């Protein structure tokens, strides 16, 4: 059964284009948000996407809140002296990027989508790693916008220059106790490349995941690396 085309009283029904205009984003970005579950929507019998104004308003309020509330613990843990100097500088670079807790952007959404497509993986993320958490700037196939850093694969990825590939997380002592492996989304496979800013600080990663053990073909891993390079170029264009 489809919702009424007129919506609830005082809650108009919008087209994707109208929702995009209110959100200040491109129609293509709105479509990605709908596909990823960020913006609730449904299809009419004719196959057209429709969105309620109340859901657009809720998303606007959420975005405003995320942009106005700084999570100081992400950048300044309770005992900064316990951190190596390089990590303190890296955390400052994450904050200076202006990307943390920012609104979705089409360029990063597309890169995450392409990462999943070229590797055939159902989950793809573009992440930033703070002192306490991993936050997803872009995500496909995953409802969680963030997770504790202690559970994050990308926390290990940023410690190295090249890719991190985990064929089966349940067999890897670094990750088998992770909440992302033991619970939803029950990650078994992971592959990710670190993303560095203009000063070389690795802020996060572009990665793909699967719920089954697997390996990437050489061309798939290379394609993921090329997309990560493009994402890194975009990061380096930002003020750091």
C-alpha positions in Angstrom: 0.0 0.0 0.0 1.4 3.4 -1.0 1.1 6.6 1.1 -1.5 9.1 0.0 -0.2 11.3 -2.8 -1.4 14.3 -0.8 0.5 13.2 2.4 -0.7 13.7 5.9 -2.5 17.0 6.7 0.2 19.7 6.9 2.9 17.3 5.6 3.2 17.7 1.9 4.7 15.1 -0.4 7.7 16.2 -2.4 9.5 15.0 -5.6 13.2 14.2 -5.4 14.0 17.4 -7.1 11.9 19.5 -4.7 13.6 17.7 -1.7 17.0 18.3 -3.2 16.2 22.0 -3.6 15.2 22.3 0.1 18.3 20.5 1.2 20.6 22.5 -1.0 22.1 19.5 -2.7 22.2 18.1 -6.2 19.3 15.8 -7.4 21.9 13.0 -7.9 23.0 13.4 -4.2 19.4 13.3 -3.1 18.9 10.1 -5.1 22.0 8.5 -3.4 20.6 9.6 0.1 17.3 7.9 -0.7 19.1 4.7 -1.9 21.2 4.6 1.2 18.3 5.2 3.5 19.5 8.6 4.7 16.3 10.2 3.4 13.1 8.1 3.8 11.1 7.8 0.5 8.8 5.5 -1.4 7.9 4.7 -4.9 4.6 5.6 -6.5 2.8 3.0 -8.7 4.4 4.8 -11.6 7.9 4.2 -10.2 8.6 7.8 -9.1 10.3 8.6 -5.7 8.4 10.7 -3.2 9.5 12.2 0.0 7.6 13.8 2.9 8.4 17.4 3.9 8.6 16.3 7.6 11.4 13.9 6.7 13.3 16.6 4.8 12.8 19.0 7.7 14.1 16.4 10.2 17.2 15.9 8.0 17.8 19.6 7.9 17.7 19.8 11.6 20.0 16.9 12.0 22.5 18.5 9.6 22.4 21.8 11.4 23.0 20.1 14.7 25.9 18.1 13.4 27.6 21.2 12.0 27.0 23.3 15.1 28.0 20.8 17.8 31.7 20.1 18.1 32.7 16.8 19.6 35.8 17.9 21.4 36.6 14.4 22.7 37.2 13.4 19.1 40.2 15.7 18.8 41.3 16.2 22.4 41.1 13.0 24.5 41.1 13.3 28.3 44.9 12.7 28.4 46.4 14.3 25.3 49.9 13.7 26.7 49.4 9.9 26.3 49.2 10.3 22.5 52.3 10.3 20.3 53.0 13.7 18.8 52.2 12.5 15.3 48.8 11.3 16.3 48.0 14.7 18.0 48.9 16.4 14.8 46.8 14.0 12.8 43.8 14.6 14.9 44.3 18.3 14.5 44.4 17.8 10.7 41.1 15.8 10.9 39.5 18.8 12.6 41.1 21.3 10.2 39.8 19.5 7.2 36.3 20.7 8.0 34.8 17.4 6.9 34.1 15.8 10.3 30.3 15.7 10.9 29.7 17.7 7.7 26.8 17.1 5.3 27.1 14.4 2.6 28.7 15.6 -0.6 28.1 14.2 -4.1 31.8 13.8 -4.9 32.4 11.5 -1.9 29.0 9.7 -2.3 29.9 8.8 -5.8 33.4 7.6 -4.9 31.9 5.3 -2.3 29.3 4.0 -4.7 31.9 3.4 -7.4 34.2 1.6 -4.8 31.4 -0.9 -4.2 30.6 -1.3 -7.9 34.2 -2.0 -9.1 34.8 -4.5 -6.3 31.3 -6.1 -6.1 31.2 -5.5 -2.4 27.8 -4.6 -0.8 29.3 -2.1 1.7 31.6 0.8 0.8 32.7 3.7 3.1 34.7 6.9 3.0 35.7 7.4 6.6 37.4 9.9 9.0 39.1 8.5 12.1 39.1 10.6 15.2 40.4 9.8 18.7 37.2 8.1 19.7 35.3 7.0 16.6 35.2 6.3 12.9 32.8 8.6 11.2 31.5 7.9 7.6 31.6 10.9 5.3 30.0 8.7 2.7 28.5 5.2 3.0 26.7 2.6 0.8 25.0 -0.5 2.2 25.5 0.5 5.9 23.0 2.2 8.2 25.6 3.1 10.8 27.0 6.6 10.4 29.8 5.9 12.9 31.3 3.3 15.2 33.8 3.3 18.0 37.4 3.6 16.8 38.3 0.5 18.8 36.1 -1.6 16.5 37.1 0.2 13.2 39.1 -1.5 10.5 40.1 1.9 9.2 41.9 2.7 12.4 44.4 0.1 11.4 44.4 1.2 7.7 45.6 4.7 8.6 48.6 3.3 10.3 50.1 2.1 7.0 50.9 3.6 3.7 49.5 0.9 1.5 46.2 -1.0 1.4 44.9 -3.1 4.3 43.2 -6.3 3.1 41.5 -8.7 5.5 40.2 -11.8 3.7 38.4 -13.2 6.7 38.0 -11.0 9.8 37.0 -14.0 11.9 40.5 -15.5 11.4 42.3 -12.2 12.1 43.2 -11.7 15.7 43.1 -7.9 15.2 39.4 -7.9 14.2 37.6 -11.0 15.3 36.4 -9.5 18.5 35.2 -6.3 16.8 31.6 -5.4 17.3 31.4 -5.0 13.5 32.4 -8.6 13.1 30.5 -10.2 16.0 27.4 -8.2 15.4 25.9 -6.2 12.6 26.9 -5.8 9.8 28.9 -9.0 10.5 31.9 -8.0 8.4 34.1 -10.9 7.2 36.0 -9.2 4.4 37.6 -5.7 4.3 39.9 -3.8 1.9 40.8 -0.2 2.3 43.3 2.5 1.3 44.3 5.4 3.6 43.4 8.9 2.6 46.1 11.6 3.3 45.8 15.3 3.3 48.3 17.8 1.7 50.8 17.3 4.6 50.7 13.6 4.6 48.4 13.0 7.6 46.2 10.0 7.0 42.7 11.2 8.0 40.7 8.2 7.1 40.1 5.6 4.4 38.1 4.5 1.4 37.1 1.0 2.0 34.8 -1.9 1.0 33.4 -4.7 3.1 31.5 -7.9 2.6 29.7 -10.3 4.8 31.4 -13.3 3.3 35.2 -14.1 3.2 36.7 -13.3 -0.1 39.7 -11.8 -2.0 39.9 -9.0 -4.6 41.3 -9.6 -8.0 44.4 -7.6 -8.8 42.4 -5.3 -11.1 39.7 -4.7 -8.4 42.3 -3.8 -5.8 43.9 -1.4 -8.3 40.6 0.2 -9.2 39.9 0.7 -5.5 43.3 2.3 -5.1 42.6 4.7 -8.0 39.4 5.8 -6.5 41.2 6.3 -3.2 43.7 8.5 -5.0 40.9 10.6 -6.4 39.4 10.9 -2.9 42.8 11.9 -1.6 43.1 14.6 -4.3 39.7 16.0 -3.2 40.9 16.0 0.4 44.0 17.9 -0.5 42.0 20.6 -2.2 40.4 21.3 1.1 41.8 23.7 3.7 44.0 21.9 6.1 
